[in-house]
Amino acid sequence: MPPSQDFTAYRDQRLTSVPANELCAGIDSKTVVIVEDGALIQDNTAYISRRSNEMLRIFRDQLSSPLSIKHQTRAANAAEYSDICKSSFVLLPPEDVRKTHLPPLLASRLISRTFHQMVASAGLLYVRMPSWVGAAFAAMAAATKTPLLVSVHGNWGQAYEAVASDKAKSASRRRLAELQARHAEGVTRKLCRQSIANFFVGTTLRDHYSPGHSKPEFTFANFLLTEKDRLPAEQLERRLHGAEPRPFRIIFVGQFSSRKGLGPFLKAAEALYQEGLDLEVVLVGEGELAAQFPTLAPRLTAEARVKNRGYIPYGPELLATYREADVFVLPSVGGEGVPKVVAEAMAQGLPVIATDVGSTGELVQHNTTGLLVPPGSSPALKAAISSLASDQGLRRCLAKAGWEASKTMTNDVQRRSIWEALHSIAPQVTVHEAVVR
């Protein structure tokens, strides 16, 4: 199938041939059911969105017998998905794919009896939030008294608030977004109270959704970076003291979306270029804003100073792309947890400029391991980029401190932390300790 093909019809045909009772066989008190959005099947192979796969990988590896429940909410193309490989996954059949914005208690009643029985039999239900589907399954867990574990990866209400503040939207759409924001916030807080323990991507989300709870709470980050992926010390020294390349190369890695602040960032880069700074912008990712780059940075784009590298999966090619740059910029305006791209950039010896949103400040200490600027401010981004472009000594200092800090930002460190947390609350369903050594 070509990458652009709509999988909706194929998906429904494939899933209707698999009875739910067969998919849910073998669930017992040692099974962890993981609820997650977005999957498809092609040629008997299950696929999950790249972002979801990365987010779940660390948790999934710590569990002895995970069973993931997948839910397809909209048509998707193959380019947005990757093979989930070595995990056991169950996909909800089409008759269980319902409207996802119903209140969770109502939505849970639309899910078939088979899945209610599956949740009742499981030893633990793991729900990754934000997710309307996850919230519906959590409502089932409350009814069946199944222990619930909640992992919060983003500020749900903030996503709707961004729509509510968008003046380009109709008044009715903005009002609906305001109601959705309040509802989403209430649902997340309720699940955090219902669960036996909560995991948060960064302390900012913990403080926002679960202040003062007496139950176990853990913070973590979804870093894919391993110790062997960090730039070797001798290469770091060569990088820090080598000849300055031209043009000055700025890299961004992430989704091409308004939430990531690409508009203010490209506006700042355009202004610096107009003022004579010999620069180049490298963009790694994909998204709806790609078509707007010529409008956001007309001269940079016209003179081929904006390089769109497209999506590059985590691995040697992406790490090499980081190493070709002089500075990394993450200009997000909201919705961040603990951004793994910041850790990746630091580990490759890049000085970092980031906006102070989410838990980014846990990685970037201003004027120590990087520069923090206010979100949505082109002048602040411009000033920060200009200061690094003109001061090689500052770049070296920030890069070296960031590289040192990245030693604690590896997948290995996070795996150990998550295993210890999971084992302390559910030892019967965690893998043997040797797996995460």
HULINBEL-V636872 format. One record per backbone hydrogen bond with DSSP energy under -0.5 kcal/mol. CO is the residue of the C=O (numbers start at 1). NH is the residue of the N-H. Records with the same first field share a line. If there is no record, write none. Layout:
BEGIN
CO->NH, NH
END
This chain:
BEGIN
2->5
3->78, 79
7->11
8->12
9->13
10->14
11->15
12->16
13->17
14->17
15->18
17->19
19->22, 23
20->24
22->25
24->27
28->31, 123
31->33, 123, 124
32->34, 67
33->35, 126
34->36, 69
35->128
36->71
38->49
40->47
42->45
45->42
46->84
47->40
48->82
49->53
50->54
51->55
52->56
53->57
54->58
56->60
57->61
59->62
60->63
62->431
65->32
67->34
68->70, 90
69->36
70->92
71->38, 73
76->7
77->80
78->81
80->50
82->48
85->87
87->89
88->68
90->70
93->96
94->97
96->98
99->102
103->106, 107
104->108
105->109
106->109
107->110
108->111
112->115, 116
113->117
114->118
115->119
116->120
117->121
118->122
124->33, 126
125->127, 149
126->35
127->129, 151
129->153
131->135
132->136
133->137
134->138
135->139
136->140
137->141
138->142
139->143
140->144
141->145, 146
147->125
148->196, 197
149->127
150->199
151->129, 153
152->201
154->156
155->159
156->159, 160
157->161
158->162
159->163
160->164
161->165
163->166
165->167
166->169
170->174
171->175
172->176
173->177
174->178
175->179
176->180
177->181
178->182
179->183
180->184
181->185
182->186
183->187
184->188
185->189
186->190
187->191
188->192
189->193
190->194
191->195
196->216
197->150
198->218
199->152
200->202, 220
202->206
203->207
204->208
205->209
206->210
210->213
216->198
218->200
220->202
221->223
225->411
226->229, 230
227->230
232->236
233->237
234->238
235->239
236->240
237->241
238->242
239->242
248->250, 280
249->326, 327
250->282
251->329
252->284
255->257
256->289
257->260, 262
258->261
259->333, 334
261->265
262->266
263->267
264->268
265->269
266->270
267->271
268->272
269->273
270->274
271->275
272->277
273->276
277->279
278->248
280->250, 282
281->283, 307
282->252, 284
283->285, 309, 310
284->254
286->256
287->290
288->291
289->292
290->293
292->295, 296
293->297
295->298
297->301
298->302
299->303
300->305, 306
301->304
305->281, 307
306->308
307->283, 309
310->285
313->318
315->319
316->320
317->321
318->322
319->323
320->324
321->324
322->325
326->351
327->251
328->353
330->355
337->339, 359
339->342, 343
340->344
341->345
342->346
343->347
344->348
345->348, 350
346->349
347->231
351->328
352->371
353->330
354->373
355->357
357->360
359->362
360->363, 364
363->365
364->366
365->368, 369, 370
370->367, 368
371->354
373->356
374->377
376->378
377->381
378->382
379->383
380->384
381->385
382->386
383->387
384->388
385->389
386->390
387->391
391->395
392->396
393->397
394->398
395->399
396->400
397->401
398->402
399->403
400->404
401->405
402->406
404->407
405->408
406->409
410->414
411->415
412->416
413->417
414->418
415->419
416->420
417->421
418->422
419->423
420->424
421->425
422->425, 426
426->429, 430
427->430
429->64
432->435
433->436
434->437
END
